[in-house]
C-alpha cells in the first residue's frame, strides 16, 4: 500500500505554503472551502457557551438543574459521535464531497430548530442535528484538504482547518457579545450558525471530489485533471504512478461491508499502529479539558469572580482570540518543527497552566468574602439562605460555603470593599471584600440585590485572584492551540493507508467526540464535587498520562510522503530514548532513584543517603573496570572480534599477574 507524491523536503516552512498557494490558488480554494467545516465545528463549540447564560435566564428548569445544562451542551457532542462514525463510512463509500454536503444540510436544519425552540427539549433536538453535521465535517474536512495537498505543505494546509475552527470560536464570541441586548438573545446566537453551512454547501457544489478517492474508484482521467491543477506538470505522472502502486498493493478484496472493512483494518498492522497514534492524540486533546474551557468559558470566568454576563463574554472573547492566533502559529511552524515535537511542548505548557489555575482557584476559594449575619438576616423577610440558618456554625461560612449550599451571595451594601490590613497597616495593593449576605437563590432576591446597586454572585465568588485566573486561562489557550489544538487533526489526516483512510479517521474522530462527551457531561458536576481547583488539577493529571502516551505511540510524520509514513509504521515506531535495552535500563534506574530519594533521606538522613550513593559508585567502578572494554581507535569489526574472544581487564589476563595483584 504505497501512496504519495514527489520528493521529500527536509525543511518545510510557512513561506513554502504561501509561495505554492500563490502560484496555484486552486489549492487554497479547495482548502478554505472544505475548511468551512472547521468553522462550523468552532462556531458551535463557542456559541453554546454564551447562549447557555441566557437560556438559563429564559428557562428556570435549566437554571435550577445542572444536569440539564450539561445535556444541552453535550447532546451536540453525542450527535457528533454518530456523525463521525457515519462520516467515516460515507467517506469511503460515497466520497469526501457528498459527506461535506450532507453535513451542511444537517447543521442548517439543527440551527433552525434551535432558533425556534419553545422549550429546552427542542433545543436538545436541534443540538443533536447540529452534532451530526459537526461530527461528519470534523473528520471529512481535514481528510479532503490532506488528499488535495502536496506533501511538503500538507501540514500547513490542514492547519487552515484548525485556524477556521478557532476562527469560528472567535466569531461565535463576537456574535454572542453583539446580541447580548437584542430581543431573543440566544435564539439569534444559535440561528446565525446556519449561515456558514449554506455558504459551504454552494461552494462545495463547484469543487471536485478528492483525486485519491476518484483514482481508487477507477476514475483515472478525472483524478488526473484535478492533480494537474494541484501539482506542476512535471510531477503529475509521478503522483499518478504512486497512486497506482497504492491501489495495486491493496488489491486483495476484503469486501465492501462496514464490518468486513473494520475487520480488515484491525487485522492490518499498519492501520493498528496508525490508530494507536491517531486515537491517542484525539483522546489526549479532549482530556486536556479544552472543550470545557470553550463550552463553559463564560461560566469559568464567572467562577473566577466576574458576575456580569457581558463581562464574562468579553473576557471569553479574549481567550478565543488567543486560540485563533495560536492556530496561525501552528500553520507557520508545524512543517518546520514537526507534529510530535509541537504536541509534546504544548502538553508541557498545558500541564503547567492547569496546575497554576488549580492553585489560583484554591486561593480564591480560601479567601472568599465572609458572610455577615446582620446582612443575611436583615436584607429581606424570609430571604436568608435556609442552609445558613440551620448551619451549626454559621460564623465560619464564607461566600463559597453559601454557593455550595445552592444559595446566592449579595455583596455588602454599605461598602463592597474593605482595606487589607497587615501588621496594623493598610496595604493598598490588595483589596479584600467586605462580608455580604447569603440569600436564597430566587429571581426576586437577585433583582432586589441588583436594585440596591449591589453585585449578585451565583456561580463564583468575588476575588482578588480573579484576574490571575483569566491570565492563566489565556496562557493555557496559548499553550494548547499551536500544538494539541490543530496537530491531532493533521496526524489523523496523514497516518492511515488510502484504503482505510476514511475508516481510520472516523474511528479517531469518534474517540475524540466520545472523550469530548465524557468531559463536557461531567465538568459542572466535577466543579461542584471537587471545586474548580480540584477539577483543573484532575485535568493536569490526565495530561501527564496523555503526554506519556504521545511520547510512546506517536511518530513524527513531518515532510513525509504517505508511503513513507506507511513504511515507518510497518517497521514499528519506538521513541529514540527506548530504542535499545541500555536506554531502557538507564530510564528504569533513573525512575528507581528518583522515586526513592526522599524516602531514603527520611530514613537515613541526608548524610546516610549520600554515603549510600558513594557505596553504589564503588560497586559501579568495579563493574566498569571488569566489564567495559576500551574501544578507542578500533573499527567496528575489531570491537566485534574483541567481544567474541572475551574481554578481561589487563591486570587479570594472566595468572601471574593475578597472583601478583592479590599479593
N, C-alpha and C positions, 0 to 999 in steps of 0.2 A: 504494500500500500504506500506508494510514493506519490507525493504531490507537492507542487510548489512552483517555483519560477526561476528567476535568473540569479546569478552570482550573489553570494553573501557579502554584505558590507560589514566591516569591522567596527565602524563608528558611525552611528546614525544620529543626526541632530534634528532639532526642530526646524532649522533652516532648510534641511533637505526636503522636509514635508512641504514647507512653504514654496520652495522652488519647483518641486514636482507638480503640485496642485496649481501653481501659477501657469506652468506650461500646459497642463492638462486639467482645465477647470471642471471637466466632466467628472473626475474622481471626487472632487469636493462636493459637487452637486449630488452625487449618489450618497456620500457620507452624511451630508446635512439633512437631506430629505428623509433617509432612514433614521437618522438621529433624533428626529422629532418624536420618535417612540420613547427615547430617553427623556425628552421634555415632558411628555405625558406622565411618565413614571415620577419624575421630580415634582411636577406640579401637584399631583395627587398626594405625595408624601408631605409636602409643605402646607397645602391649603387646609387640610383637615385640622392641623394644629391650631390655626386661628379660628376656623369655623366652629370648632368644638366649644370655645369660650362663649359664643353667642347661642349655640344650640342649647347649652346648659341653661342659659337665661330664659329661652323660649319654652323649654320643656322641663318642668320641675322634676319629673321622674328621672331625667338624665342627670340633673344636678345632684339628686339625692343618692343615686346608685352608681358607685364607682365601676362596677362590672358592666353597666350599660354603656358607659363612656368607652371602656376598653373594647366592647363588642363593636361599637360604631367605628372605631379606629381600625380594629383588626379584621373586620369582615372583608375589607378590600384585600388584605393580605391572604385571607383564606381563599378568596376568589383567584388571587394571583397564583396560588399553589396549583390549582386545577388549570388555570390558563397557561402556566409554564409547561405543565405535563402535556396538555393537548397541543400546545405550540410546538413542542419537540417532535411529536408525531406528524403534525401538519407540515412542518418544515421539510421533513424527509419525503413525505408523500406528495404534497401539492406544490411545494416550493416556498421560498422565503417571501416573495412579493404577496401572494394571496394571504399568507399568515398576518402580515402587517395590515392589509386592508380589513380583514376580519377584526383585528384588534381595535382599529379605529372605530368601526361600527359599534362594537361593544362598549367602548369608552364613551362615545357620544350618547348612546342610549342611557347609560348609567348616570351621566352628568345631568341629563334632562329629568330623570326620575328623582334625583336628589334635590334639584332646584324646586321641584313642585311638591315635595313630600309634605303631607299634612300631619304626619306622626313619625316618631323615631323608627318604627318598624319599616317604614317606607324608605327612610334614609339608609337603613341597613341593606335593603334590597338593591338600591342604587349603588351602594358601595360594593356589593358582590359583582354586579355587572362591570363596574369600573375596574375591579380587581382582575377579572378575567381578561380584560383588554390589556391592562398593565403587565400581567404575567406573560402573555404572549409577546408583547412588544419588548419586554425586558431581556428576553433571550434571543429574539429574532433580529433586533436592530444591530447589536454588535456582531452577530454572525454574518449578516448581509454585508456590513461595512468591511469586515475582515476578508471575506471572499472576493470583494471588489477592490482590494488594495494591494499594491506592490509590497513585497515583504519588508523592504528596507524602511518603509514609513507606516507599516501596518499598525504599530503600537500607537503612534501619534494620531492616526485617523480614527482608530477605535476609541481613543480618548475623547474625540469630539462627542461621542455618545455620552461619556461621563460628564463632559462640560455642559451638555444640554440637560442632563439630569439635575446638576447643581444649578444651572441657569433656570430650570423650571421651578426649583425650590425657591430661588431668589424672587422670580416673577410672582410666585404664589403669595409670598410675604408682602410684596408691593401691593398686590390686588387686595389682600386682606386689610392692609392699612388704608387703602383707598376707600373701602366700603364700610369702615367702622361706624360712620354716621349715616349711612344710606338706609332707607327702609328695607327690611328683609335682608339685612347684612349677610348672613351665612348662605342664603339662597343664591345671591349674586356670586359669592365666593366659589361655591360649588358648581354653579351653572356655567360660568365662564370657561370651565375646564373643557367643555365640548368643542370650543373653537380650534385649538391646536389639532384635534383629531380630524376635523373637517379639512383643515389646510393640508395635513399629511395625506389624507385619502386622495385628494385631487392631484397632489404632487406625485404620489406613487403610481397613479394611473399612467403617467407619461414616462415612467422609468422601466428598465428591463428587469428580467429575472436574474438571479445570481449566475454568472457564467459557469461556475463549477457545478452547480446543480443541473444546468442545461446540458453540459457535456456528459454528465452521468446518465442523463435521460436520452442519450444519443442524438441530441440536437446540436451537432458539432458546428454547423455553419452559424447558428445563432450565437453560440458561445464565442466563436472566432470573431464575429462582428463586434461583440462587446469588448473582448480583450484588445482588439485593435484600437478602441477608444481609450483604453486604460494604459497599455504598455507602448513603448516605442516600437516602430515597425520591425526592427531587427531582433526584438525579444519575443514577439508573438509566437513564432514557431516553437521556440524552446519551451515556452509556457504550455503550449498545446501538447508537446511531446511528454512533458512531465505529468500532465493530466492523464494522458493515455496510459502511461506506466501505472499511475494510481489506480485506474479502473482495471487494468489487466492483472495487477497484483491482488485485486479484490474480487476476482471473477467467481469464486465459489458462491453458489446461490444458497443463502441461508433462509430464504423465504421473506415475504414482504409483510407478514403479520407482525403486529407490535410485539407479541410475546416471543416470536421466533427471533426478531431483531434484538430484543433485550437479552435473550439467551446468548446470541452470537456476540453481543457487545461484552457481556460479563465473562464470556469464555475467551475473550481476546486479551492477552497480557498487556498490549499497548493501551487499549481502552481502559482497562482496570487501573493501570498506573496513572493514566490521564485523569481518571475520576478521583483517585486519591488526592491528586493535586487540586483539581477543579472544585471538588466538594469541600476540601479543607479551606481554601481561600474564601469560599462563599459563606460557610458557617462562621469562620473567624470574623468576617466582615460584620455580620449581624450581631454576634455576641460581644463585639466591642461596644455595643449599645448605641450605635449611630442613629438608627431609626427611631429609638425612643427620644433621642435629642431632637430629631426633626419632627416627629409626630407630636411630641409634647413640649417643644421648645418654649412656647409662651408659659406653659404650666411650670416648667423648671425655673424660668425666670421669676415667676411668682413665688415659687418655693424659696428662691433666694431673697425674697423680701420686697419685691416690686408688685404692689397690689393692683395698679391700673391695667386694664386690658390693653389700652392703647400703648402704654409704656412697654408692656411685655411684648407686644407685637413689634414695636420699633426696635427693641434690643434683639429680638429674634431675627429681624431683618439683617442686622449686622452679622450674626453668625452664619446666615445663609449666604450673604455676600462673600464672606471668607471661604465658604465651601466652594463657591463658583470660582474664586481666584485660585484656590488650590488645584482645581481641575486644569486650569491653564498651565500651572507649574508642571503638572503631570504630563501634559502634551509636550512641553518643552524638554523634559528630562527622561521620560520613560524609555526612549530608544537610545539614549546616551548612557545612562547608568544601569539600566536593566530592571526587569519586573521584580525579581526576587529581592534585590538589594533595597529597592524603594519600599516594598512591603515590610521588610524587617526593620528598617529605620522608622517607618511610620508606626509600627507596633510599639517600639520603644517610647516614642513620643506620646502615644495614646495612653500607655500604662502609667507614665509619669503624671500626665494631666489628670487621669482618673483618680490616682492616689491623692493628689493635691486637692482635687474637688471634694473628695471624701473628707479630708481634714477640714476644709473650709466649711462644708455643710455641718460637720460635727461642732465646730466652734460657733457657728451661727445658732445652732440649736441650744448649745450650752449657755450662750449669752443672750437668749431671748428675753424680752421685757417681762417683768414680774406682773402678776395680777393684783390689782387693787381691790380690796374687799369693798371699800366705800363706792368706788366707781361701778363695780359689778352689781351691787345691791340697790344703788340709788339711780341707776340710769333710766330704768323703766319698770313699771309694776309688772311682776312676774316675768321679767325679761332675763333674769340671771340664768346662766347655764345650769341645768339640773344636776349634772355630774359634779360641778363645782360646789353646789350647795351640800351635796351628800358626801363630799370627799372628807376622809378622816383628818387630813392635814392640808387645808386649802391654802395656808400661808406659803407652802412650798411650791405652789403652782406658778408656772410662767406661761407665756403665750403658746409655746409648743405643747404644753400639757392641755391647754384649752382646745387647740385644734385637733389633737389626738382624741379628745372626747367628743368630736364632731360638733364643736361649737365655733363661734366666731369671735375674733379679737377686735375690739374698738379702741383706738388709741386714746390717750389721755386728753380730756377736753381743755384743761387749763394750760398744760404745757406738754406738747408731744415729746420734746427732747429735754434732757437734763444734763448738766455738765458732768464729765467723767472726773472723779476725784482720785488722786494718787498722792499719798502722804500729805493729806490736807491741802493739796494744791489742785487747782482746776487745770486739766490738760485739754487744750482746745483742739488738738489733733484728732482726738477720739470723741465720739458722741455716744451716749447711752440713752436708750429710750425710756421714758417715764412709765411707771406702771399704768396699765389700761384696764378695760372692762372685759370680762369673759361672759359673753351673752349667748343665748340660744340662737341657732343659725336659722333665722327666718327672714323673709324678704322685708317685712315691716321694720324689724330692728336694724337691718342693713341700711334701709333708706333713712331711718331715723339717725343712725350714726353719721351717715354722709351729710344729712341735712344740718347737722351741727358742725360741719366743716372738719370732721374727723376722718381718719382713714380706716376702712374696714378690711381686715385680713381674714381669709378663709382657707388659703392654700399654703401660705408660708408666713413667717413672722418678720417684722421689720428688723433689719440687722445692719450693723456697720460692715459686715463681711459680704453683703450682697454684691457690691461692685467687684470684689475679688472673684466671686463665683462666675460672674459674667465674663471677666477677663480670661479665666482659665477654661471656661466653656469655649471661648473663641480660640484659644491655643489648642484645645482638643480638636476642634474642627480643622485648624491649620495642619495639625499632625496627621489627621485622618485622610483628608481629601486627596492630596497628591499620591498617596500610596494605597492604603486599603480602600479608598473611595472608588477609584477608577481601575486599578490594576487587576483585581479579580475578574472583571468582565473581559479584559484583554486576554488574560491567561486562558479563560474558557472559550474564547473565540478562535484559539490557535493550537490547542493542545490535543485535539481529537482527530483521528483519521477521517477523511472525507465521507466515507460510507456511514459513519456513526456520529458525524458532527452535530446534526440536529438532535439526535437522541442524547448524546453526551452533554450537550449544552442544556437540554431540557432537564435532565436529571440534576445537574448542578444548580440550575435556576430553581427547581423545586426545593432543593436543600436550602437555598438562600431564603425562599419565601416561608418555608416551614420554620426555620430559625427566627425569621422576622416575626412570624405569628406568635411563637412562644414568648419572645422578648416583649413585643408590644402588648400582648394579652396580660402579661404579669407585671409590667412596670409600675403602674399605680398601686397595685396590691403590694408589691415589694416595698415601695416607698412608705406605705402605711405600716407594714410589718417590721421592716428593718430601718426605716428612716432614709432620708436622701443620702446620708453619709454611708450607711451600710450597703445601699444599693449600688452606688458608684464603686465602692470597694469590691463588691461581688463581681462587677463587670471587669475590674482590673485583674481579678483572679482568672476570669475566663480568657482575658487577653494574654496572660502569661502562658496558659495552656495552648492557645492558638499560635503564639509565637513559636513554641516548640514544634508544633505540627508543621507550620510553614517551613521552618528550618530543615525539618527531616524529609518532607514529602514533595516540596515544590521545587522543580528545577528552573534554571534560567533559560528563557526562550528568546532573549533579545537578539534581533537581527537574523534569526534562523529561518530557513525555508520550512514549509510544513513537513517535508520529508525528512529534514534533519531533526526536527523535534521528535518525529516518529521513531527514527533510528536511536535517538538518545533514550527514549522510553523503553524501546525494545531491549537495549543492553542493560537497562536499570540505572536509576539515579540514586546516588548516595552523597550526602554533604561532604565537602572536602575534609572536614575535621574527622570524619569517621570512615575514610577510605582504607584505612589499614588498622590491623589489630593493635599496633603500637599506640596509635592515636586514641583508640578506644580505652586502652589501659591507662593512658595519660588522663583522660577525662574521668574515668572511674576513680583513680587515685585522688584527683582534684576534688571530686564530689565527697569522698570519704573524709578528707582532711577538712574541707570547709564545713561539713555537717557536724563534725565532732570537736572543732576547735574551742567553741565557747563552753561546751560541756567539760572538756579537759581542763580549761583554765579554772572552772569552778571546783573541779575535783582535786586537781594537783596544784593549783595556783599558777601564776604566770611563770615563775621560776621553774617549777617542775615540768610544765608543758614544753618550754624551750629546751630543757635538759633532755626530755624525751625525743624531741626532734633531732637533737645532736646525736643521740644514740641511733636513730634511724639513719642519719647521714653516715655514721661509721659503718653500719651494715651495708648501705648503698655503695660506699667506697670499696668495700670488699668485693661486692658483686661486679662493679665496673672493672676492677683490677683483674678479676678472674674470667669474666665472660666477654668483655668488649675488646675486639682486636683493633689494631691500627690500620687504617685504610688509606693513609696519606700517599698520594702519588701512584696508587695502584689502578690498573684498568679493571673494568667490571669483571672480566674473565678471571683475573688474578685474585680478586676478592672472593669470587665463587670457588676457585680451586683451594684457597686457604681455608674457607669454611668447610669444604668437603673433607679435607685432610684432618680437620680439627684444630682448634686454637687453644694453646696453653700459654700463660704468661712466661716470659723468658727466664725468670728465676726458677721456674719449675719444669724446664724442658729436659733436665737430666737428673738422674738420681743423686749424682754427686753434688749438684747444685742444691738439690732438695735437702740433702743431709747437711750441707754447709749452712743453708738457710735456717734449718731447725736448730743447729748449734748456735 
